[in-house]
Amino acid sequence: MIKESKVTQIYDDYVAHLNAKKSQRYDGKEGWFHSSSAGLCARKHYYSSVEKIKQAPKDVDTMRLFRLGDVIHSDIQDAVQWYATNSGARIFIEKELFLHDLNVRGFIDLVMVDDGVLYDIKSCNYWKWRTIFRKSKYYDPESVKNYMMQTATYAHWYNVYFQHDYPQIRSMALLFYNKNDSKMQELEIPMSMIDEAVNYWEKINEAVKEGVPPVKLGFAPVLEWECNSKYCSYFEACGGGLVGKKVVE
């Protein structure tokens, strides 16, 4: 007979406690678009930042995975901070940003200031790693485009707000950490993605002025997989997006 572990329950309660503390940084700022959702469904931005609907709670397994990602992020950032302290290198870590003209808010993972390199740290499982780096038959370049646009949003902010103080961002990369075997690898982001990200946010701002954007593949949602109750916290409020539309039709 398998008994419920007391330690497991304690850990789940602890993770929930940490998540509640982390969520406090969004209090009073719910009207801003989230940079982490760059390149994703326009309706998601509407429900999150215009209607300000609270996200549906995640199951404990998902919350543990999120916590693991946070631990990996913090460990890498601590390592870079250690390096900077010993070498005198200038860095930005977990720097909050506000793009007032685009109504976007977020947090930069890491900038190596003197090198002009901006990194966004992503933890992933073996399957995601394989689709990105092994170029298998399942490879889909669109699968990381929203990550690239998120990072490009940070680069745009940095280059605008620090244009007279620090070297401009000259390159961007996603730094992936494979949770299955601890391998790490960078994926370069084209600098042209900055203009694409700005254009995306301008379209989002224009679209939500008219109310909730209509369901249309390519924008709301951008990709078909977004309309999934497991991945979208606004699935029910949205009426299922593409899924709901097909049912109605």
N, C-alpha and C positions, 0 to 999 in steps of 0.2 A: 504494500500500500504506500503510495506517494503522499507524504504530508506536505502541507504548505510550509515553506521555509520562513521562519521568523526574520532571518537576516535578509531574505529577498524582499519581504514586506518593508523592512526598515530602509533598505536601499531605494525601493520605489518611492517611499515617502520622502526620502532625502532628495531624490532627483526632482520630484514634484515641487519641493521647497525651493530648490535652486532655480527651477524654471519660473516659479512665481516671482522670485527676486529679479531674474533677468527680464521678465515681462514688464517690470516697473519702469524700465527706461522708455517704454512706449506710452506711459500714462500722460495724458494731456497733449499728446502729439499724434493722435489717431488720424488726423486729417491729412497727414503726409503720405505720399506714395512710398512704398518700400523698395529700396534699390535692389534687394535680393530677389524681387519678382520682375526684374527687367527682362523684357523679351517674352513675357508670358501673357496670359489671357487678360484682355482689357476689362472683362466683367469682374475678374478677381480684384483688380484695383478699385473698381466702383464699389463693390460690396465692402471691401476693407476700409477704404479711405473716405468715401462719400457717405455711404450708409453706416459705416463704422460698426459693422456686424462682428461680434466676437467670434474668433475661430473655434471650431468644434474641438473638444478635448481629444488628444491622441491616446491610443492604447499604451500600456506600460512597455511593451516590447519596442514600440517606436520611440518612446521617450528615452529608453536606455540607449538606443542607437544615436539619438540626438546628443545625449550626454557624452557618448564615446567620441563623437565628432568634436564637441566642445573641448574635451580633454586633449585631443590631438592638436587642435588649434592653439590652445594655451601652451602646450609643451613646445611647439615650434616657435611661437612668439617669445616664450621665455628664453629659448636658446639664442634667438637673434638679439634679444635684449642683453643677454650675457656677453655675446660677441661685441655688441656696440659699447658696452661698459668697458671692456678690455681693450678695444681698438680705437675708440673715439669716433667711430662711424656715426653719422647722423641717420636716424630712422624715425618713421612714424609707425606706431602699432595701435590698432583698435582706435583709430582716430574718427570721431563722429563728424559727419558732414551734412550740410543743408544746401541744396540747390534751390534757392528761393524762386527763381524764374521758372523752374520746372516742377516745383512742389515735391521734390524728392529728398528723402532722408536715408542715411545709412551709416555704415561703419567700415572704414578701410582696414583690412587685415594687416597689411605690411607694405611699407615703402622704404627701399634702400635709397635714401635721399641723394647721396653723392653719386650714385650710379644711375639715378633717374629711372629706376625699375620699380614697378608696382606689381605686387603679388596678391592673389586671392587664394586662400588655402581651402582645398576641398578634400574631404575624406570620402572614400567610395569602397564598394565591395568588388570582388574579383570580376563579376559580370560587367559592371560599369567600366572597370579598368580595361577589360578585354575589348570592349566595343570602341574604346577611345584609342588605345595604343597598339592593338594587334591588327587593326584594320581587317577584322573578320568579315564574313558575309553579312553579319548583323550590324556592321558599322554604320552609324548614322551621324553625319557631321552636325545635324540640327540638335543632337542630344546634348551638346555642350554650348550651343549658341547663347542660351540665356545666361549661362555663367560668364561667357565672354562679354555680353552686353552689361552685365552687372559690374564687372571689373572696369569696363570702358567708361561707365558712368562715374566711377571713382576717379579715373584718370582725368576726365573732363573737369570735374570739380577741382581737383588738385591743380591742374594747369591754369584754371581761371583764377582761383583764389590765392595761389602762391606764385603767380607769374613774375613778380618782382623780387621775391624773397629766396626762392630755391630753384635749382635746375629743373627744367620741365621734364615730365615723364617722357622717356625716349623709347621704352619698351614695356610690355605688359605680359604677364604669364599666369596661368593657373598652375598651382602647385598641388598635385594630387598625392594623396597618401592612401595606399591600398591597405584596408583594414584586415585583409586575410593573411598577408605575408609581410606587411610593413615596408614594402617597396615604395619609393618616392620618385616622381618624375614630373618634369615641367611640360606644359603645353603652351607654346607661344600664341599670343593673341595679335592679330593684325591691328596696326594703329588706326586703320580705316574704320575699325569698329566704333571708335569714339563718335564720329559723325553719325553713324547708324544708330547708336544709343540715344543721342540727343534727338534725332528725328523721331525715334520711337516714343520718347517721353512727350514730345510736342503733340504727337497724334493721340496719346492717352489723355492729355489735358483737354484737347479739343473734343474728344469723343465723350467724355463724362459730363461735359457741359449740357448735353442734350438728354441726360438721364442714363439709365443702364444701356450700354451698347447692345445692339442685336446680336444674336448668336450667328457667327459667321466664321467658318474655318479659315485660318490665316491671320485672324486678329482677335477673335473672341469665340473660341480659343485660338491660339496661334498653332498649337499642335493637338492632334486628336487625343493623345493620352492624358491631356490635362483634365478632361471631363471624366473623372474617376473619383468615386467616393473616398478611396484610400489616399489620394494625393491632393485633392482639393477640399479645403476646409469650408468652402462655400457651395458645395455641391447641391445640398438641399435647398438653400436660399435661392440658388440659380435655377432650380428646377431641372437639374441634371445636364444643363448645357446641351451639347450635341446629342447626348443620350436621350434627354427629355424631349428634344425636338423631334427625334426619330420616332419616339413613342406616340407623340401627338399627331405626327403626319401619318 
